[in-house]
Structures are given as structure tokens and as C-alpha cells.
Amino acid sequence: MGDKLIERTILEEKEYKIPVFNSLTVGDPMYFENGVGNKYTLDTNLPAYANRKAGIILQKINYKWELEGQKDYLTYDTINAIIYNISPNSKNYVEAHTQGCHFSDLQKKIDLGCDSAEFEIVVNGKGTDFQTGADGMYGNFYKYPHNRAYILELELDPDYIPLQQIKQKLGFVFDCKELTQEKTRSNQIER
């Protein structure tokens, strides 16, 4: 039978506009330093059309799991960052990702993980690192056909890296110091 997700609750969600980016590298800095290619390392040149949109959606999510053979539930919070570069009329791809889903026309999915308890994001030549507290998976990169959408999803532990620090790091690397707030949603429950 196994473990079962009982509830995924979006406690807080904020969306920020960022400048459109055309170069994104994500991965374990240990592999960058050694010049070794790795499945966790991603370097993509994205189309930089004048009419594209880019943004970051930060979500605080509470998960409730039923663990096989246990009476008590496991609950924990994460900060999910959904970073996107989309063509006009492609916002539906981003909306699906905010609900923990993706479209079936997905062209490519890359699982992202680290072996040194940290990863680095470099955008248009400007980079910053994120400490994860442990080795393992920290996100995914999604590419949709015809350059419709490029979406990077990161899952971060708010007990290890506070939300304000996440905002500062993402604001720096995406060249958006204030992360202009676009909209806020709260207390959405998915079952």
C-alpha cells in the first residue's frame, strides 16, 4: 500500500514579475568547479523575445502524509519557487504548475538534485547558491514544445532557509531587487 499524501494545502502564494531571462544554469557547484557534466546540471539558452513574460511564484505549502504502519500523520511545510519564462498566451502552463500538475505535451523534464548539500542558479551570467541542508532532489526543470514555456520548480525547506533569504537570493540572481508583487492568494486547499 505505501505512504499516501492526504492533503496539500497552499498556505500562502505570491507572484512577482522579473525581467525576461535568456540564459539559465542550475546545478550542484561541485560539478561546475570540476567541469564535469552531470544529469543534475542544466544549461539552457532560452528565446528572448520582446513579448515573453517571466516571473516567480513563491508558495508556502503544507503537506500531510499518512505513513504506512503509523498512527500519526507526517506534516511539514515547504517553500516552492516556480520560476517561468513563457510566450504570450501560455500562462495556463504556469497555473497548472502552481497546483502541482503539468500538461501532457511536456517536451522535457529534468530532475534536479545535489551531492554537496547546495545548488547554484546562474541567470544571464549572475549567480547565487542555495544551501539545502542535505543531499538529494531540490526541484525540476520543464520545457514545453515550440518554446511556449520554460518552468523551473524548486522545493526549499523554510526551517533551513527562511523565506526572506529566498526572496533576497532570487531577487539578486534574477536582477529584480524588489520582486514587485503582482497578486496574492491564501488558504487554498487541494485534496
C-alpha positions in Angstrom: 0.0 0.0 0.0 2.7 2.5 0.9 2.7 6.1 2.1 -0.2 8.3 0.9 -0.5 12.1 0.5 -3.6 13.1 2.4 -3.6 16.8 1.9 -1.6 19.5 0.1 -2.6 23.0 1.3 -1.3 26.2 -0.2 -0.9 28.4 2.9 0.4 31.5 1.0 1.2 32.3 -2.6 2.7 35.5 -4.1 3.7 36.2 -7.7 6.4 38.6 -8.7 7.4 39.9 -12.2 11.0 39.6 -13.1 12.9 40.6 -16.2 12.8 38.1 -19.1 16.0 35.9 -18.9 17.6 34.1 -21.8 20.3 32.0 -20.0 19.7 29.8 -17.0 22.1 27.3 -15.4 21.1 25.3 -12.4 23.1 22.6 -10.6 25.5 21.4 -8.0 28.5 23.8 -7.9 30.8 20.8 -7.2 30.2 19.8 -10.8 30.6 23.3 -12.2 34.0 23.6 -10.5 35.3 20.2 -11.8 33.9 20.8 -15.3 32.1 17.5 -15.1 28.8 17.1 -16.9 26.1 15.7 -14.7 22.4 14.9 -15.1 21.7 17.5 -12.4 23.3 20.3 -14.3 21.2 22.2 -16.7 22.3 24.9 -19.1 19.6 26.2 -21.5 19.6 29.2 -23.8 16.1 30.5 -23.8 14.5 32.6 -26.5 14.5 36.2 -25.5 11.5 37.6 -27.5 10.3 41.0 -26.6 6.8 39.8 -25.9 7.8 37.0 -23.5 6.9 37.2 -19.8 8.9 36.0 -16.8 8.0 35.7 -13.2 8.5 33.9 -9.9 5.6 32.4 -7.8 6.5 31.7 -4.2 4.2 29.3 -2.4 4.3 28.1 1.2 2.7 24.6 1.1 1.8 22.3 3.9 1.8 18.6 3.2 0.0 15.9 5.3 1.1 12.3 4.7 -0.3 9.0 6.0 2.7 6.7 6.6 2.2 3.0 6.2 2.1 1.3 9.6 2.0 4.6 11.6 -0.9 6.1 13.6 0.2 9.7 13.4 0.4 11.8 10.2 3.6 13.4 9.0 3.1 17.1 8.3 5.7 19.6 7.1 5.9 22.9 5.2 7.9 23.8 2.1 8.6 26.9 0.1 8.1 26.2 -3.6 9.5 28.6 -6.1 8.0 28.4 -9.6 10.2 30.4 -12.0 8.9 30.8 -15.5 9.8 32.2 -19.0 6.7 32.0 -21.2 5.4 33.1 -24.6 2.2 35.1 -24.8 -1.0 33.2 -24.0 0.9 30.4 -22.2 0.0 31.4 -18.6 -2.1 28.2 -18.3 1.2 26.2 -18.1 2.3 28.2 -15.1 -1.2 27.9 -13.4 -1.0 24.1 -13.8 2.4 24.0 -12.0 1.0 26.1 -9.1 -1.5 23.3 -8.5 1.3 20.6 -8.6 0.5 19.4 -12.1 1.9 19.8 -15.6 0.5 19.5 -19.2 0.8 16.3 -21.2 2.6 18.0 -24.1 5.7 18.2 -21.9 8.7 18.0 -24.1 11.4 17.6 -21.5 11.6 17.1 -17.7 14.9 17.2 -15.8 15.1 16.2 -12.2 17.5 18.4 -10.2 19.5 17.2 -7.2 22.8 17.8 -5.5 25.5 15.8 -3.9 27.1 18.6 -1.9 24.0 19.9 0.1 23.8 23.0 -2.2 22.9 24.1 -5.6 23.7 27.2 -7.7 21.5 29.2 -10.1 23.2 31.4 -12.7 20.9 33.7 -14.8 22.4 35.7 -17.6 25.9 35.3 -16.0 24.9 36.3 -12.4 24.8 33.6 -9.8 23.9 32.7 -6.2 23.9 29.5 -4.2 21.3 27.8 -2.1 22.2 25.6 0.9 19.8 22.7 1.1 20.9 21.1 4.4 21.2 17.7 2.8 22.0 15.9 -0.5 19.1 14.9 -2.7 16.4 16.3 -5.0 15.5 20.0 -4.8 13.5 20.6 -8.0 12.6 20.0 -11.6 13.0 21.8 -14.9 10.2 21.6 -17.5 10.3 22.5 -21.2 7.2 22.7 -23.4 7.1 22.4 -27.2 7.6 25.4 -29.5 9.3 27.4 -26.7 5.9 28.0 -25.1 7.1 27.7 -21.5 10.3 27.0 -19.6 9.5 26.4 -15.9 11.9 25.8 -13.1 10.4 24.4 -9.8 12.4 24.5 -6.6 11.3 23.0 -3.3 13.1 24.5 -0.3 12.9 23.9 3.4 11.8 27.1 5.3 13.3 25.7 8.5 16.7 25.7 6.8 16.5 28.7 4.5 13.9 31.4 5.6 11.5 32.9 3.0 13.1 36.4 3.3 16.5 34.9 2.4 15.0 33.0 -0.6 13.4 36.3 -1.8 16.8 38.1 -1.5 18.7 35.4 -3.4 16.1 35.1 -6.2 15.8 38.9 -6.4 19.6 39.2 -6.8 20.1 36.4 -9.4 17.1 37.4 -11.5 18.1 41.1 -11.3 14.9 42.2 -9.6 15.7 43.8 -6.3 12.2 44.4 -5.1 10.4 41.5 -6.6 7.4 43.6 -7.4 4.3 42.0 -6.0 1.7 41.1 -8.6 -1.0 39.2 -6.7 -1.6 37.2 -3.5 -3.7 34.1 -2.8 -4.0 32.3 0.5 -5.6 29.3 2.2 -6.3 27.2 -0.9 -6.9 23.5 -0.1 -6.3 20.7 -2.5 -7.4 17.1 -1.8 
